[in-house]
Amino acid sequence: MILSKIVAVHSYKGGTGKTLLSVNLAAAFAKRGKKVCLFDLDFRAPSLFTTLKAEKVECWLNDYLNGTCEIDKVLTDLSDRLQENGKFFVGLANPATEAIRDMSSKDRKWEMRALGRLLALRNALLDDKEFDYLIFDTSPGLQYSSINAIVTADLVVVATTFDRSDVDGTRRMLGELYNLFEKKTALVLNKVLDSTTKSKKDEMQKNVKSVYQVPLLGVIPCFCDVLRAEGSVIFVQDKPEHPFAKILGEMANRIDSNDIR
Amino acid sequence: MTREEALGKKPLQILEKIKENLERLNEKMEVMIELQKHGRKDALPLQDAPLDVMTLLSMPDHLRKTAMTVCRLGRATAEEIAEQTSRARAVESAYLNQLVIMGYLKKERKGRKAYFYPDRESHG
């Protein structure tokens, strides 16, 4: 059975919580003593630079994909922010307007090379540098960078909400994108109202299976604390007792033990 | 090397050459069969068609599986691809050669082995 070493976090629509999930999932792995790298593949709206308050970036992920620098120079070590034994690295997308414009105008040949470079991370980081996990935070929908990430990944975690257009789009994407690439996929229901009782959770699990035909990795209730934090808190690290951090911890455990059914 | 040893080696070399030629012939036939199956008689290779993800998405399922495996391995023989896809080597060889004709893959011979790879390095 293939282990899920490269995880792409994707969604059909924007605002489903991909970045929040990616950051906290990466932090949860690091908290478990793993060596993890989180990559920002949302080149149209980079956010990890701000979320993680990165200060000194030698090279951007854009540069690596452009073939102008090696991956070592892209990785920023943020392990000192953790109180645990794990290692936490990030590869950031360039938030400058010029860089966003540049990344939006790439041709198919460039995208093919970028796919090759993303695929090469498996050898360069998992095998040679002994990383345990690579997490890709992607942009929503059918963007080149996101599909490149999906093709590279072992597991695609799809963040979705109960918004009708999101449900519809996600279902289509599962059938017409992930299935075609034969990708192991798991769903995360985010911003869920009323998911506290066990019977409600069981019902949701059953519904997800019948509607989406993929396993459910987790259900995240709508937490006002998360909204209030305005993206500046890594709950798994800063508020480990918060229910949100615990849910993310359970997700990391399930991925780590390959328990996705 | 003694005269006897040299004489013994020659038939072996000839046999290897025959085998190599038969394999090449087999590959060509596989391509022709594959093209006929899909109703293409104008078998002119296309020039450097990029094998990007949108192209992968639009491919028929049987070719996508082969193309994705080559992308993942970077460079591989039909046998190596067959190991990954659990399909017969001859089947993969036919699909790989079809992808070469379509311009998505390059093929390079090294001795008796044929390697297939997406051309990511050429400019344009």
Interface residues (C-beta under 8 A of the other chain):
Chain A: R108 K109 E111 M112 R113 L115 G116 L119 A120 Y144 I147 N148 V151 L177 L180 F181 E182
Chain B: P50 L51 D52 V53 M54 T55 L56 L57 D61 R64 K65 M68 C71 R72 G74 P118 R120 G124
